[in-house]
Amino acid sequence: MANIKSSKKRARQGIVKRERNLARKSALKTAVKKVLTAIAAGDVAAAQASFKEAQAKIARARGKGLLHANTAARKVSRLAQRIAATAK
């Protein structure tokens, strides 16, 4: 455990940040799973609606530094490709 006051504060901040990041990651995974579930069911309209929400969450995670920019772009691209393939 840290002894210096500023070190204690940084340790507290790290805990808060970790919990926040875990919550954001979990919400992101849930949003992506909703899209994949809709695709599996063959419901293109629901897939596109949930894709819009997932895309927003991915962009927000990228902005917050939770995802690398290329990772975020790759996730969005792959989801879009799967929706397009289902729509055909």
The first five atom37 places (N, CA, C, CB, O) and aatype in JSON, in Angstrom:
{
  "aatype": [12, 0, 2, 9, 11, 15, 15, 11, 11, 1, 0, 1, 5, 7, 9, 19, 11, 1, 6, 1, 2, 10, 0, 1, 11, 15, 0, 10, 11, 16, 0, 19, 11, 11, 19, 10, 16, 0, 9, 0, 0, 7, 3, 19, 0, 0, 0, 5, 0, 15, 13, 11, 6, 0, 5, 0, 11, 9, 0, 1, 0, 1, 7, 11, 7, 10, 10, 8, 0, 2, 16, 0, 0, 1, 11, 19, 15, 1, 10, 0, 5, 1, 9, 0, 0, 16, 0, 11],
  "atom_mask": [
    [1, 1, 1, 1, 1],
    [1, 1, 1, 1, 1],
    [1, 1, 1, 1, 1],
    [1, 1, 1, 1, 1],
    [1, 1, 1, 1, 1],
    [1, 1, 1, 1, 1],
    [1, 1, 1, 1, 1],
    [1, 1, 1, 1, 1],
    [1, 1, 1, 1, 1],
    [1, 1, 1, 1, 1],
    [1, 1, 1, 1, 1],
    [1, 1, 1, 1, 1],
    [1, 1, 1, 1, 1],
    [1, 1, 1, 0, 1],
    [1, 1, 1, 1, 1],
    [1, 1, 1, 1, 1],
    [1, 1, 1, 1, 1],
    [1, 1, 1, 1, 1],
    [1, 1, 1, 1, 1],
    [1, 1, 1, 1, 1],
    [1, 1, 1, 1, 1],
    [1, 1, 1, 1, 1],
    [1, 1, 1, 1, 1],
    [1, 1, 1, 1, 1],
    [1, 1, 1, 1, 1],
    [1, 1, 1, 1, 1],
    [1, 1, 1, 1, 1],
    [1, 1, 1, 1, 1],
    [1, 1, 1, 1, 1],
    [1, 1, 1, 1, 1],
    [1, 1, 1, 1, 1],
    [1, 1, 1, 1, 1],
    [1, 1, 1, 1, 1],
    [1, 1, 1, 1, 1],
    [1, 1, 1, 1, 1],
    [1, 1, 1, 1, 1],
    [1, 1, 1, 1, 1],
    [1, 1, 1, 1, 1],
    [1, 1, 1, 1, 1],
    [1, 1, 1, 1, 1],
    [1, 1, 1, 1, 1],
    [1, 1, 1, 0, 1],
    [1, 1, 1, 1, 1],
    [1, 1, 1, 1, 1],
    [1, 1, 1, 1, 1],
    [1, 1, 1, 1, 1],
    [1, 1, 1, 1, 1],
    [1, 1, 1, 1, 1],
    [1, 1, 1, 1, 1],
    [1, 1, 1, 1, 1],
    [1, 1, 1, 1, 1],
    [1, 1, 1, 1, 1],
    [1, 1, 1, 1, 1],
    [1, 1, 1, 1, 1],
    [1, 1, 1, 1, 1],
    [1, 1, 1, 1, 1],
    [1, 1, 1, 1, 1],
    [1, 1, 1, 1, 1],
    [1, 1, 1, 1, 1],
    [1, 1, 1, 1, 1],
    [1, 1, 1, 1, 1],
    [1, 1, 1, 1, 1],
    [1, 1, 1, 0, 1],
    [1, 1, 1, 1, 1],
    [1, 1, 1, 0, 1],
    [1, 1, 1, 1, 1],
    [1, 1, 1, 1, 1],
    [1, 1, 1, 1, 1],
    [1, 1, 1, 1, 1],
    [1, 1, 1, 1, 1],
    [1, 1, 1, 1, 1],
    [1, 1, 1, 1, 1],
    [1, 1, 1, 1, 1],
    [1, 1, 1, 1, 1],
    [1, 1, 1, 1, 1],
    [1, 1, 1, 1, 1],
    [1, 1, 1, 1, 1],
    [1, 1, 1, 1, 1],
    [1, 1, 1, 1, 1],
    [1, 1, 1, 1, 1],
    [1, 1, 1, 1, 1],
    [1, 1, 1, 1, 1],
    [1, 1, 1, 1, 1],
    [1, 1, 1, 1, 1],
    [1, 1, 1, 1, 1],
    [1, 1, 1, 1, 1],
    [1, 1, 1, 1, 1],
    [1, 1, 1, 1, 1]
  ],
  "atom_positions": [
    [[0.85, -1.19, 0.0], [0.0, 0.0, 0.0], [0.89, 1.25, 0.0], [-0.97, 0.0, 1.24], [1.98, 1.27, 0.58]],
    [[0.39, 2.26, -0.68], [1.15, 3.52, -0.79], [1.19, 4.24, 0.55], [0.53, 4.42, -1.86], [0.25, 4.15, 1.35]],
    [[2.27, 4.97, 0.79], [2.43, 5.75, 2.01], [2.25, 7.23, 1.77], [3.78, 5.49, 2.63], [1.78, 7.96, 2.65]],
    [[2.62, 7.69, 0.6], [2.55, 9.12, 0.29], [1.12, 9.48, -0.11], [3.55, 9.49, -0.85], [0.42, 8.71, -0.76]],
    [[0.72, 10.68, 0.31], [-0.66, 11.11, 0.1], [-1.06, 11.07, -1.37], [-0.85, 12.51, 0.64], [-2.14, 10.6, -1.72]],
    [[-0.19, 11.57, -2.24], [-0.51, 11.59, -3.67], [-0.58, 10.18, -4.25], [0.52, 12.42, -4.44], [-1.36, 9.91, -5.16]],
    [[0.23, 9.27, -3.72], [0.21, 7.88, -4.17], [-1.08, 7.2, -3.76], [1.41, 7.12, -3.6], [-1.63, 6.39, -4.51]],
    [[-1.57, 7.52, -2.56], [-2.85, 6.97, -2.09], [-3.98, 7.44, -3.0], [-3.13, 7.38, -0.63], [-4.87, 6.67, -3.36]],
    [[-3.92, 8.71, -3.36], [-4.95, 9.28, -4.23], [-4.93, 8.6, -5.6], [-4.75, 10.8, -4.39], [-5.98, 8.25, -6.14]],
    [[-3.73, 8.41, -6.16], [-3.61, 7.76, -7.46], [-4.15, 6.32, -7.4], [-2.14, 7.76, -7.93], [-4.76, 5.84, -8.35]],
    [[-3.91, 5.65, -6.28], [-4.41, 4.29, -6.11], [-5.94, 4.28, -6.1], [-3.85, 3.66, -4.81], [-6.57, 3.41, -6.71]],
    [[-6.54, 5.25, -5.4], [-8.0, 5.36, -5.36], [-8.54, 5.65, -6.76], [-8.44, 6.47, -4.38], [-9.53, 5.05, -7.18]],
    [[-7.89, 6.57, -7.46], [-8.34, 6.93, -8.8], [-8.26, 5.74, -9.74], [-7.51, 8.09, -9.34], [-9.12, 5.56, -10.61]],
    [[-7.23, 4.94, -9.56], [-7.06, 3.75, -10.41], [-8.2, 2.76, -10.22], [0.0, 0.0, 0.0], [-8.68, 2.16, -11.18]],
    [[-8.63, 2.6, -8.98], [-9.74, 1.69, -8.68], [-11.01, 2.18, -9.35], [-9.95, 1.56, -7.16], [-11.74, 1.4, -9.97]],
    [[-11.29, 3.47, -9.21], [-12.49, 4.05, -9.81], [-12.45, 3.91, -11.33], [-12.63, 5.54, -9.41], [-13.45, 3.54, -11.96]],
    [[-11.3, 4.19, -11.91], [-11.14, 4.12, -13.36], [-11.32, 2.69, -13.86], [-9.77, 4.66, -13.78], [-11.94, 2.46, -14.9]],
    [[-10.77, 1.74, -13.12], [-10.88, 0.33, -13.5], [-12.35, -0.1, -13.51], [-10.07, -0.55, -12.54], [-12.79, -0.75, -14.46]],
    [[-13.09, 0.25, -12.47], [-14.51, -0.11, -12.4], [-15.3, 0.52, -13.54], [-15.1, 0.31, -11.05], [-16.17, -0.11, -14.13]],
    [[-14.98, 1.78, -13.83], [-15.67, 2.48, -14.92], [-15.36, 1.82, -16.26], [-15.26, 3.96, -14.95], [-16.26, 1.64, -17.08]],
    [[-14.1, 1.46, -16.47], [-13.71, 0.81, -17.72], [-14.36, -0.56, -17.86], [-12.18, 0.67, -17.8], [-14.79, -0.94, -18.96]],
    [[-14.44, -1.31, -16.77], [-15.1, -2.61, -16.81], [-16.57, -2.48, -17.17], [-14.95, -3.33, -15.47], [-17.09, -3.27, -17.95]],
    [[-17.23, -1.48, -16.61], [-18.65, -1.25, -16.91], [-18.83, -0.88, -18.38], [-19.23, -0.15, -16.0], [-19.75, -1.37, -19.04]],
    [[-17.96, -0.01, -18.88], [-18.06, 0.39, -20.28], [-17.8, -0.77, -21.22], [-17.08, 1.52, -20.58], [-18.49, -0.94, -22.23]],
    [[-16.8, -1.59, -20.89], [-16.48, -2.75, -21.72], [-17.63, -3.73, -21.74], [-15.2, -3.44, -21.22], [-17.96, -4.3, -22.78]],
    [[-18.24, -3.93, -20.58], [-19.36, -4.85, -20.48], [-20.55, -4.35, -21.31], [-19.78, -5.02, -19.0], [-21.18, -5.13, -22.02]],
    [[-20.84, -3.06, -21.23], [-21.93, -2.48, -22.02], [-21.64, -2.6, -23.51], [-22.15, -1.01, -21.63], [-22.54, -2.83, -24.31]],
    [[-20.38, -2.43, -23.87], [-19.96, -2.55, -25.27], [-20.19, -3.97, -25.78], [-18.48, -2.15, -25.43], [-20.73, -4.17, -26.86]],
    [[-19.77, -4.95, -24.98], [-19.94, -6.34, -25.37], [-21.42, -6.7, -25.5], [-19.26, -7.26, -24.36], [-21.8, -7.43, -26.41]],
    [[-22.24, -6.18, -24.6], [-23.67, -6.44, -24.64], [-24.29, -5.85, -25.91], [-24.36, -5.85, -23.4], [-25.12, -6.5, -26.54]],
    [[-23.88, -4.64, -26.28], [-24.41, -4.0, -27.48], [-24.03, -4.79, -28.72], [-23.89, -2.56, -27.59], [-24.86, -4.96, -29.62]],
    [[-22.79, -5.27, -28.78], [-22.35, -6.06, -29.93], [-23.11, -7.39, -29.98], [-20.81, -6.31, -29.86], [-23.49, -7.86, -31.05]],
    [[-23.32, -7.97, -28.81], [-24.04, -9.25, -28.75], [-25.49, -9.09, -29.23], [-24.02, -9.8, -27.32], [-26.03, -10.0, -29.85]],
    [[-26.11, -7.95, -28.94], [-27.47, -7.68, -29.42], [-27.51, -7.68, -30.94], [-27.99, -6.34, -28.87], [-28.44, -8.22, -31.54]],
    [[-26.51, -7.08, -31.55], [-26.43, -7.04, -33.02], [-26.29, -8.46, -33.56], [-25.25, -6.16, -33.49], [-26.99, -8.85, -34.49]],
    [[-25.38, -9.22, -32.98], [-25.14, -10.58, -33.45], [-26.37, -11.48, -33.26], [-23.94, -11.18, -32.72], [-26.64, -12.34, -34.09]],
    [[-27.09, -11.28, -32.17], [-28.31, -12.05, -31.92], [-29.37, -11.73, -32.97], [-28.85, -11.76, -30.52], [-30.05, -12.63, -33.47]],
    [[-29.51, -10.44, -33.3], [-30.48, -10.04, -34.31], [-30.1, -10.59, -35.68], [-30.59, -8.51, -34.37], [-30.97, -10.99, -36.45]],
    [[-28.81, -10.61, -35.98], [-28.34, -11.17, -37.25], [-28.64, -12.67, -37.3], [-26.81, -10.92, -37.44], [-29.09, -13.18, -38.32]],
    [[-28.38, -13.36, -36.21], [-28.63, -14.8, -36.15], [-30.11, -15.12, -36.33], [-28.12, -15.38, -34.82], [-30.47, -16.14, -36.92]],
    [[-30.96, -14.23, -35.82], [-32.4, -14.42, -35.96], [-32.89, -14.05, -37.36], [-33.15, -13.6, -34.91], [-34.01, -14.38, -37.74]],
    [[-32.04, -13.35, -38.11], [-32.41, -12.94, -39.46], [-33.22, -11.66, -39.51], [0.0, 0.0, 0.0], [-33.78, -11.32, -40.55]],
    [[-33.29, -10.96, -38.4], [-34.06, -9.71, -38.31], [-33.16, -8.54, -38.67], [-34.66, -9.53, -36.87], [-32.43, -8.01, -37.83]],
    [[-33.23, -8.13, -39.95], [-32.33, -7.08, -40.45], [-32.63, -5.73, -39.81], [-32.43, -6.98, -41.96], [-31.72, -4.98, -39.48]],
    [[-33.93, -5.42, -39.64], [-34.31, -4.12, -39.08], [-33.8, -3.97, -37.65], [-35.84, -3.96, -39.11], [-33.26, -2.93, -37.27]],
    [[-33.98, -5.02, -36.85], [-33.51, -4.99, -35.46], [-31.98, -4.94, -35.42], [-34.02, -6.21, -34.67], [-31.4, -4.28, -34.56]],
    [[-31.35, -5.65, -36.35], [-29.88, -5.65, -36.4], [-29.36, -4.26, -36.72], [-29.38, -6.66, -37.45], [-28.38, -3.82, -36.12]],
    [[-30.0, -3.57, -37.66], [-29.54, -2.23, -38.02], [-29.77, -1.24, -36.88], [-30.25, -1.75, -39.28], [-28.95, -0.36, -36.64]],
    [[-30.89, -1.4, -36.17], [-31.17, -0.51, -35.04], [-30.16, -0.72, -33.92], [-32.6, -0.74, -34.52], [-29.63, 0.24, -33.35]],
    [[-29.89, -1.98, -33.6], [-28.93, -2.26, -32.53], [-27.5, -1.97, -32.98], [-29.06, -3.73, -32.07], [-26.63, -1.68, -32.16]],
    [[-27.25, -2.05, -34.29], [-25.93, -1.7, -34.82], [-25.63, -0.23, -34.61], [-25.84, -2.05, -36.32], [-24.51, 0.15, -34.28]],
    [[-26.64, 0.6, -34.79], [-26.46, 2.05, -34.59], [-26.05, 2.33, -33.14], [-27.77, 2.81, -34.94], [-25.16, 3.15, -32.89]],
    [[-26.7, 1.66, -32.22], [-26.37, 1.83, -30.79], [-24.96, 1.29, -30.49], [-27.42, 1.09, -29.9], [-24.18, 1.93, -29.78]],
    [[-24.65, 0.12, -31.05], [-23.34, -0.48, -30.83], [-22.24, 0.4, -31.42], [-23.28, -1.89, -31.44], [-21.17, 0.55, -30.83]],
    [[-22.5, 0.96, -32.59], [-21.52, 1.82, -33.24], [-21.21, 3.04, -32.38], [-22.03, 2.27, -34.63], [-20.06, 3.47, -32.27]],
    [[-22.25, 3.6, -31.76], [-22.06, 4.75, -30.88], [-21.23, 4.37, -29.65], [-23.43, 5.32, -30.44], [-20.35, 5.13, -29.23]],
    [[-21.51, 3.21, -29.09], [-20.75, 2.76, -27.91], [-19.29, 2.47, -28.26], [-21.39, 1.5, -27.31], [-18.39, 2.75, -27.47]],
    [[-19.07, 1.91, -29.44], [-17.7, 1.64, -29.88], [-16.95, 2.95, -30.07], [-17.69, 0.81, -31.2], [-15.79, 3.07, -29.67]],
    [[-17.6, 3.93, -30.68], [-16.96, 5.23, -30.9], [-16.64, 5.91, -29.57], [-17.87, 6.14, -31.76], [-15.59, 6.53, -29.41]],
    [[-17.56, 5.79, -28.63], [-17.33, 6.39, -27.31], [-16.17, 5.7, -26.6], [-18.62, 6.32, -26.45], [-15.34, 6.36, -25.97]],
    [[-16.12, 4.38, -26.69], [-15.03, 3.63, -26.06], [-13.7, 4.01, -26.69], [-15.27, 2.1, -26.19], [-12.68, 4.09, -26.01]],
    [[-13.71, 4.25, -28.0], [-12.49, 4.68, -28.69], [-12.06, 6.05, -28.18], [-12.71, 4.7, -30.22], [-10.88, 6.29, -27.93]],
    [[-13.02, 6.94, -28.05], [-12.72, 8.29, -27.58], [-12.2, 8.33, -26.15], [0.0, 0.0, 0.0], [-11.39, 9.19, -25.8]],
    [[-12.66, 7.39, -25.34], [-12.23, 7.34, -23.94], [-10.93, 6.57, -23.76], [-13.32, 6.7, -23.1], [-10.41, 6.48, -22.65]],
    [[-10.39, 6.03, -24.86], [-9.14, 5.3, -24.76], [-9.31, 3.85, -24.34], [0.0, 0.0, 0.0], [-8.33, 3.18, -24.0]],
    [[-10.53, 3.37, -24.35], [-10.8, 1.99, -23.95], [-10.45, 1.03, -25.07], [-12.27, 1.83, -23.55], [-10.04, -0.1, -24.82]],
    [[-10.62, 1.48, -26.31], [-10.28, 0.68, -27.48], [-9.3, 1.47, -28.34], [-11.55, 0.31, -28.3], [-9.36, 2.69, -28.41]],
    [[-8.4, 0.76, -28.99], [-7.52, 1.38, -29.97], [-8.35, 1.78, -31.18], [-6.35, 0.41, -30.39], [-9.36, 1.15, -31.48]],
    [[-7.94, 2.82, -31.86], [-8.7, 3.34, -33.0], [-8.92, 2.28, -34.07], [-7.98, 4.54, -33.6], [-10.02, 2.16, -34.6]],
    [[-7.89, 1.52, -34.4], [-8.02, 0.49, -35.43], [-8.94, -0.65, -34.97], [-6.65, -0.07, -35.79], [-9.68, -1.21, -35.78]],
    [[-8.9, -0.98, -33.7], [-9.76, -2.02, -33.15], [-11.22, -1.6, -33.27], [-9.41, -2.31, -31.69], [-12.07, -2.4, -33.67]],
    [[-11.5, -0.36, -32.92], [-12.86, 0.16, -33.02], [-13.35, 0.13, -34.46], [-12.94, 1.59, -32.45], [-14.47, -0.29, -34.74]],
    [[-12.51, 0.59, -35.39], [-12.88, 0.61, -36.8], [-13.12, -0.81, -37.31], [-11.78, 1.3, -37.63], [-14.06, -1.04, -38.07]],
    [[-12.28, -1.74, -36.89], [-12.42, -3.14, -37.31], [-13.74, -3.74, -36.82], [-11.25, -3.97, -36.8], [-14.42, -4.44, -37.57]],
    [[-14.08, -3.47, -35.56], [-15.33, -4.0, -34.99], [-16.54, -3.47, -35.74], [-15.43, -3.65, -33.5], [-17.45, -4.23, -36.08]],
    [[-16.55, -2.16, -36.0], [-17.67, -1.54, -36.72], [-17.76, -2.12, -38.13], [-17.5, 0.0, -36.77], [-18.85, -2.44, -38.6]],
    [[-16.63, -2.23, -38.79], [-16.6, -2.74, -40.16], [-17.12, -4.17, -40.24], [-15.18, -2.67, -40.71], [-17.92, -4.49, -41.13]],
    [[-16.69, -5.01, -39.33], [-17.11, -6.42, -39.37], [-18.59, -6.57, -39.07], [-16.3, -7.24, -38.37], [-19.26, -7.41, -39.67]],
    [[-19.1, -5.76, -38.14], [-20.54, -5.82, -37.85], [-21.33, -5.37, -39.08], [-20.89, -4.94, -36.63], [-22.34, -5.98, -39.43]],
    [[-20.88, -4.29, -39.73], [-21.55, -3.77, -40.91], [-21.56, -4.8, -42.03], [-20.89, -2.47, -41.38], [-22.56, -4.96, -42.73]],
    [[-20.45, -5.5, -42.2], [-20.36, -6.53, -43.23], [-21.34, -7.66, -42.97], [-18.93, -7.09, -43.3], [-21.99, -8.17, -43.89]],
    [[-21.46, -8.05, -41.71], [-22.37, -9.14, -41.37], [-23.82, -8.75, -41.58], [-22.16, -9.58, -39.93], [-24.64, -9.56, -42.02]],
    [[-24.15, -7.48, -41.26], [-25.51, -7.0, -41.49], [-25.8, -6.96, -42.98], [-25.72, -5.61, -40.85], [-26.88, -7.35, -43.42]],
    [[-24.85, -6.48, -43.76], [-25.03, -6.4, -45.21], [-25.21, -7.79, -45.82], [-23.84, -5.7, -45.85], [-26.02, -7.96, -46.73]],
    [[-24.47, -8.77, -45.31], [-24.59, -10.14, -45.82], [-25.96, -10.72, -45.46], [-23.47, -11.03, -45.24], [-26.54, -11.47, -46.25]],
    [[-26.48, -10.37, -44.3], [-27.8, -10.85, -43.87], [-28.9, -10.19, -44.69], [-28.02, -10.59, -42.37], [-29.92, -10.81, -44.99]],
    [[-28.7, -8.94, -45.05], [-29.71, -8.19, -45.8], [-29.89, -8.72, -47.21], [-29.35, -6.73, -45.84], [-30.95, -8.55, -47.81]],
    [[-28.85, -9.37, -47.75], [-28.93, -9.88, -49.13], [-29.9, -11.03, -49.26], [-27.57, -10.33, -49.61], [-30.07, -11.57, -50.35]]
  ]
}
